[in-house]
Amino acid sequence: MIRSKAALALIVAGALMGCGSEGTSTNASAEAGKSGAPTTSAKPTGATSGAAGATTGAPSGTPTAEKKDTPAAPAAAGAIFKHMPKECEEVRAYVNIAKIFTPDTVSALDAIAGKAVAEGKDPKKGEEVLAALKEGGIEPGKAVKEVAICGNKDDAKTIVAAAVDFSKADKPADVFAKAIEKAGGKPPTKEEIDGVTYLKPADGKAWLAFVGKDTVVIGEGKEAVQAAVKGGGGEADFAEAGSHVVWAKAPKDEVDVKVVESGENFDVNVKAKVKDGAKIKSEFEKVVPELDKMVEKMAFVKPLLPAAKNAKIDVQGDIMTVTTNFPKKAIAETLNNVKDMNLKDLQKQMKF
């Protein structure tokens, strides 16, 4: 199975978007650091740092227009792959979050984050965390653009890299340091190494390396994080990932996940080595006619019904392949349904 630490990317994404698991208030961002997941930001290689306006060789007496710092251009899609290690024994994965959570979903994400804070264990603390991020120029619902994961059995070798938009934050690492302190009550450990800021929450395990304003590299092993910041050596193994919305390979478990855009739909293809594949296929086919009735008790997921109804399962030996497609807008519609729900009621429905 893909180990839980490989889900660190999702924790990071949730943290940066202001959404926490189980609706706890401090999960709304920096709290992720307490559970070993940090919050992130990053730097583009070759980004313009905003050269000063002085021009060398200008004729004497010629007025020189003052130039202002120029924001660095956003990193190209897939630029985070250069931070992936060569060794990823458990899983290599990539998610283009910007294509999944489009501008149409941002308001819904913000509403869900606010509700998670209000219904959490410590609403005041959660509000302070979100306020610290927003006051620092970081918009939780828009920050994360892409996430890449290199999962290893050894937690110290697992690396997550996130492409982020911190263009409106003067010093993203300082903003997150403040948010982390608001969440945990203690300032994080902070180090500057070769122009990169490293943070480690006082009660957490993970290090966050802020590389400029468009990349964050995260991991529990400080040496591994530093190596990944310089260049992990595993970029070629992610070459295929950039053309996908979601891509994952787990060699040991023979899992292969591919999600691509197809017009207004997402096409999904999942292959995995399973036991009793024929039985799984038979049971699924029996359930499909009952899906509409089942969704009556979980109405918020109704927009995602096409994903299940359009699914086709093929079993060849011990390899099962599942293919399906569903409208892109289904994700926004589902989130808009969720934003109006009481989160406790949502949790109850999810357990149905």
C-alpha positions as CSV (number, residue, x, y, z in Angstrom):
1,M,0.0,0.0,0.0
2,I,1.0,3.6,-0.5
3,R,2.1,4.6,3.0
4,S,0.4,7.4,4.9
5,K,3.4,9.7,4.9
6,A,3.0,9.9,1.1
7,A,-0.2,11.8,1.9
8,L,1.9,14.5,3.3
9,A,1.4,16.5,0.1
10,L,-2.3,16.5,0.7
11,I,-1.8,17.7,4.3
12,V,0.4,20.5,2.9
13,A,-2.1,21.4,0.3
14,G,-4.8,21.5,3.0
15,A,-2.6,23.6,5.3
16,L,-1.9,26.2,2.6
17,M,-5.5,26.4,1.5
18,G,-6.6,26.9,5.1
19,C,-8.5,23.6,5.3
20,G,-7.7,21.2,8.1
21,S,-8.7,17.6,8.7
22,E,-11.6,16.9,11.0
23,G,-12.5,20.6,11.2
24,T,-10.0,21.5,13.9
25,S,-9.2,25.1,14.0
26,T,-5.5,25.1,14.1
27,N,-5.3,22.6,11.2
28,A,-6.3,25.6,9.2
29,S,-2.7,26.1,8.3
30,A,0.4,26.1,10.5
31,E,-1.0,23.5,12.7
32,A,0.0,21.0,10.1
33,G,3.5,21.5,11.3
34,K,2.7,20.0,14.7
35,S,1.7,16.7,13.1
36,G,4.9,16.6,11.2
37,A,3.6,18.4,8.1
38,P,4.9,21.8,7.5
39,T,3.5,24.7,5.6
40,T,5.4,25.8,2.6
41,S,6.8,28.4,0.2
42,A,9.6,28.5,-2.3
43,K,12.0,30.0,-4.7
44,P,12.4,30.0,-8.4
45,T,15.8,29.3,-9.8
46,G,16.9,32.1,-12.0
47,A,14.2,34.3,-10.8
48,T,14.8,38.0,-11.0
49,S,15.5,39.4,-7.7
50,G,14.8,42.9,-8.8
51,A,18.0,44.5,-10.0
52,A,18.5,48.1,-8.8
53,G,17.9,50.9,-11.2
54,A,21.6,51.9,-11.5
55,T,22.9,51.4,-15.0
56,T,26.5,50.8,-15.6
57,G,28.0,52.7,-18.5
58,A,25.3,55.4,-18.6
59,P,26.5,58.7,-20.0
60,S,27.4,61.2,-17.4
61,G,24.6,63.5,-16.6
62,T,22.0,61.3,-18.2
63,P,19.1,60.8,-15.8
64,T,18.6,57.2,-15.0
65,A,15.0,56.1,-14.3
66,E,14.7,54.3,-11.0
67,K,13.6,50.7,-11.4
68,K,11.5,48.9,-8.9
69,D,11.9,45.3,-7.9
70,T,10.3,43.1,-10.5
71,P,8.3,40.1,-9.2
72,A,9.7,36.8,-10.2
73,A,7.8,35.0,-12.9
74,P,5.9,32.0,-11.8
75,A,7.8,28.7,-12.2
76,A,6.9,26.6,-15.2
77,A,4.6,23.7,-14.6
78,G,6.5,20.7,-13.4
79,A,9.5,22.8,-12.3
80,I,9.2,21.2,-8.9
81,F,10.3,17.8,-10.3
82,K,13.9,18.9,-10.1
83,H,13.6,18.7,-6.3
84,M,12.5,15.0,-6.4
85,P,15.1,12.5,-5.1
86,K,16.2,9.6,-7.4
87,E,15.2,7.0,-4.8
88,C,11.4,6.8,-4.3
89,E,10.8,3.1,-3.4
90,E,7.2,3.4,-2.4
91,V,5.5,6.0,-4.5
92,R,6.1,8.8,-7.0
93,A,3.1,11.1,-7.3
94,Y,2.0,14.5,-8.7
95,V,-1.1,16.6,-8.4
96,N,-1.8,19.7,-10.5
97,I,-4.0,21.3,-7.9
98,A,-4.5,24.4,-10.0
99,K,-6.4,22.4,-12.6
100,I,-8.5,20.6,-9.9
101,F,-9.3,23.6,-7.7
102,T,-10.1,26.2,-10.3
103,P,-11.0,29.9,-9.5
104,D,-14.6,28.7,-9.4
105,T,-13.8,26.7,-6.3
106,V,-11.8,29.3,-4.4
107,S,-14.7,30.9,-2.7
108,A,-16.0,27.5,-1.6
109,L,-12.7,26.5,-0.2
110,D,-12.4,29.8,1.7
111,A,-15.9,29.2,3.1
112,I,-15.1,25.7,4.1
113,A,-11.8,26.8,5.8
114,G,-13.7,29.5,7.7
115,K,-16.3,27.0,8.8
116,A,-13.6,24.6,9.9
117,V,-12.1,27.3,12.0
118,A,-15.5,28.4,13.5
119,E,-16.5,24.8,14.4
120,G,-13.0,23.8,15.6
121,K,-11.7,23.2,19.1
122,D,-10.1,26.7,19.3
123,P,-11.8,29.1,16.9
124,K,-9.9,32.1,18.1
125,K,-6.5,30.5,17.5
126,G,-7.6,29.3,14.1
127,E,-8.8,32.8,13.1
128,E,-5.4,34.2,14.3
129,V,-3.6,31.7,12.0
130,L,-5.7,32.5,9.0
131,A,-5.3,36.2,9.7
132,A,-1.5,35.9,10.0
133,L,-1.4,34.3,6.5
134,K,-3.8,36.8,4.9
135,E,-2.1,39.8,6.5
136,G,1.2,38.6,5.2
137,G,-0.1,38.5,1.6
138,I,-0.9,34.8,1.4
139,E,-4.3,33.7,0.2
140,P,-4.9,30.2,1.6
141,G,-7.4,29.2,-1.1
142,K,-5.1,30.1,-3.9
143,A,-1.6,29.4,-2.8
144,V,-0.8,25.8,-3.8
145,K,-0.6,25.1,-7.5
146,E,1.2,21.8,-7.8
147,V,2.5,19.1,-5.4
148,A,5.0,16.3,-6.1
149,I,5.8,13.4,-3.8
150,C,8.7,11.0,-3.4
151,G,7.6,8.4,-0.8
152,N,10.1,6.2,0.9
153,K,9.8,3.7,3.7
154,D,12.2,5.8,5.7
155,D,10.4,9.0,6.7
156,A,13.7,10.9,6.7
157,K,14.0,10.2,2.9
158,T,10.4,11.1,1.9
159,I,10.2,14.5,0.2
160,V,7.3,16.7,-0.9
161,A,7.7,19.7,-3.2
162,A,5.0,22.2,-3.7
163,A,4.7,24.9,-6.4
164,V,3.0,27.9,-4.7
165,D,2.0,31.5,-5.4
166,F,3.5,33.7,-2.7
167,S,3.9,36.6,-5.1
168,K,2.1,39.0,-2.8
169,A,4.1,38.0,0.3
170,D,7.2,40.0,0.9
171,K,8.9,37.3,3.0
172,P,6.7,34.1,2.8
173,A,8.9,32.2,5.3
174,D,8.4,34.9,7.9
175,V,4.7,34.9,7.3
176,F,4.5,31.2,7.9
177,A,6.8,31.5,10.9
178,K,4.3,33.9,12.4
179,A,1.3,31.6,11.6
180,I,3.1,28.5,13.0
181,E,3.7,30.5,16.2
182,K,0.1,31.5,16.4
183,A,-0.9,27.8,16.0
184,G,1.5,26.2,18.4
185,G,2.3,29.0,20.8
186,K,6.1,28.7,20.1
187,P,8.2,30.1,17.3
188,P,9.6,27.6,14.8
189,T,13.3,26.9,14.5
190,K,14.6,29.1,11.6
191,E,17.8,28.8,9.6
192,E,19.1,30.5,6.5
193,I,21.3,28.3,4.3
194,D,22.5,29.5,0.9
195,G,19.7,31.9,0.5
196,V,17.0,29.4,1.4
197,T,14.9,29.8,4.6
198,Y,14.3,26.6,6.6
199,L,11.6,26.3,9.3
200,K,10.8,23.5,11.7
201,P,7.8,23.8,14.0
202,A,8.7,23.5,17.7
203,D,6.4,20.5,18.1
204,G,6.7,19.1,14.6
205,K,9.1,16.8,12.8
206,A,9.1,18.2,9.3
207,W,11.4,20.9,7.8
208,L,10.0,23.4,5.3
209,A,12.5,25.0,2.9
210,F,11.2,28.2,1.3
211,V,12.9,28.5,-2.1
212,G,12.0,32.0,-3.3
213,K,8.4,32.7,-3.8
214,D,7.3,29.8,-5.9
215,T,8.5,26.5,-4.3
216,V,8.5,24.8,-0.9
217,V,10.4,21.6,-0.2
218,I,9.3,19.6,2.8
219,G,10.5,16.5,4.7
220,E,11.4,15.1,8.1
221,G,15.1,14.6,7.2
222,K,16.9,17.9,7.2
223,E,19.8,16.5,5.1
224,A,17.3,15.1,2.6
225,V,15.5,18.4,2.3
226,Q,18.7,20.3,1.7
227,A,19.8,17.8,-1.0
228,A,16.4,18.1,-2.6
229,V,16.6,21.9,-2.6
230,K,19.9,21.8,-4.5
231,G,18.5,19.2,-6.9
232,G,17.2,15.7,-6.1
233,G,18.3,13.9,-9.2
234,G,15.0,12.2,-9.8
235,E,13.5,14.7,-12.3
236,A,13.7,12.2,-15.2
237,D,11.5,9.7,-13.4
238,F,8.7,12.3,-13.2
239,A,9.0,13.3,-16.9
240,E,5.6,11.7,-17.7
241,A,3.8,13.4,-14.8
242,G,3.7,16.9,-16.1
243,S,1.1,16.1,-18.8
244,H,-1.3,14.8,-16.2
245,V,-3.7,16.4,-13.6
246,V,-3.0,13.5,-11.3
247,W,-0.2,10.9,-11.7
248,A,1.1,8.3,-9.4
249,K,3.2,5.1,-9.6
250,A,3.8,2.7,-6.7
251,P,6.2,0.0,-8.1
252,K,6.0,-2.4,-5.2
253,D,2.2,-2.4,-5.2
254,E,2.0,-2.2,-9.0
255,V,-0.3,0.8,-8.8
256,D,-0.5,3.2,-11.7
257,V,-2.8,6.3,-11.6
258,K,-3.4,8.7,-14.4
259,V,-5.9,11.5,-14.7
260,V,-5.9,13.8,-17.7
261,E,-8.0,16.6,-19.1
262,S,-10.3,15.8,-22.0
263,G,-12.3,18.8,-23.0
264,E,-14.6,19.6,-20.2
265,N,-14.0,16.3,-18.5
266,F,-11.4,14.5,-16.5
267,D,-10.4,11.0,-17.8
268,V,-9.3,8.6,-15.1
269,N,-7.2,5.4,-15.6
270,V,-6.2,3.3,-12.6
271,K,-4.3,0.0,-12.7
272,A,-3.5,-2.1,-9.7
273,K,-2.5,-5.6,-8.7
274,V,-5.3,-7.0,-6.7
275,K,-6.7,-10.3,-5.3
276,D,-10.1,-11.4,-6.4
277,G,-10.4,-8.8,-9.1
278,A,-13.3,-10.6,-10.7
279,K,-15.2,-10.6,-7.5
280,I,-14.6,-6.8,-7.0
281,K,-15.9,-6.2,-10.6
282,S,-19.0,-8.3,-9.9
283,E,-19.8,-6.5,-6.6
284,F,-19.3,-3.1,-8.2
285,E,-21.6,-3.9,-11.1
286,K,-24.3,-4.9,-8.6
287,V,-24.0,-1.6,-6.7
288,V,-24.1,0.8,-9.7
289,P,-27.9,0.5,-10.1
290,E,-28.3,1.5,-6.5
291,L,-26.1,4.5,-6.6
292,D,-28.8,7.1,-7.0
293,K,-30.6,5.8,-4.0
294,M,-27.5,5.6,-1.9
295,V,-26.6,9.2,-2.8
296,E,-29.9,10.4,-1.3
297,K,-28.2,10.1,2.1
298,M,-25.1,11.9,0.8
299,A,-26.6,14.5,-1.5
300,F,-23.5,16.7,-1.5
301,V,-21.6,14.1,-3.6
302,K,-24.3,13.9,-6.3
303,P,-22.2,15.9,-8.8
304,L,-19.6,13.1,-8.7
305,L,-22.0,10.4,-9.6
306,P,-20.9,10.3,-13.2
307,A,-17.5,9.1,-12.1
308,A,-19.0,6.0,-10.6
309,K,-21.7,5.4,-13.3
310,N,-19.2,5.8,-16.1
311,A,-16.7,3.5,-14.6
312,K,-15.6,0.4,-16.4
313,I,-13.6,-2.4,-14.8
314,D,-11.4,-4.8,-16.7
315,V,-9.6,-7.7,-15.0
316,Q,-6.7,-9.5,-16.6
317,G,-5.1,-12.1,-14.3
318,D,-4.3,-10.2,-11.1
319,I,-4.3,-6.8,-12.7
320,M,-7.4,-4.7,-12.5
321,T,-7.9,-1.6,-14.6
322,V,-10.6,1.0,-13.8
323,T,-11.4,3.7,-16.3
324,T,-14.0,6.5,-16.0
325,N,-14.6,10.1,-16.7
326,F,-16.6,12.9,-15.1
327,P,-17.2,16.7,-15.7
328,K,-14.5,19.0,-14.3
329,K,-17.3,21.2,-12.9
330,A,-18.4,18.3,-10.7
331,I,-15.6,19.2,-8.2
332,A,-16.7,22.8,-7.9
333,E,-20.3,21.8,-7.5
334,T,-19.4,19.3,-4.8
335,L,-17.4,21.9,-2.9
336,N,-20.2,24.4,-3.2
337,N,-22.5,21.8,-1.7
338,V,-20.1,21.2,1.2
339,K,-19.6,24.8,2.0
340,D,-23.2,25.2,3.1
341,M,-23.1,22.1,5.4
342,N,-22.4,21.8,9.1
343,L,-19.1,20.0,9.2
344,K,-20.2,17.7,11.9
345,D,-23.1,16.6,9.7
346,L,-20.7,16.2,6.9
347,Q,-18.5,13.9,8.9
348,K,-21.6,11.8,9.9
349,Q,-22.6,11.4,6.2
350,M,-19.1,10.5,5.3
351,K,-19.2,7.6,7.7
352,F,-22.4,6.3,6.1
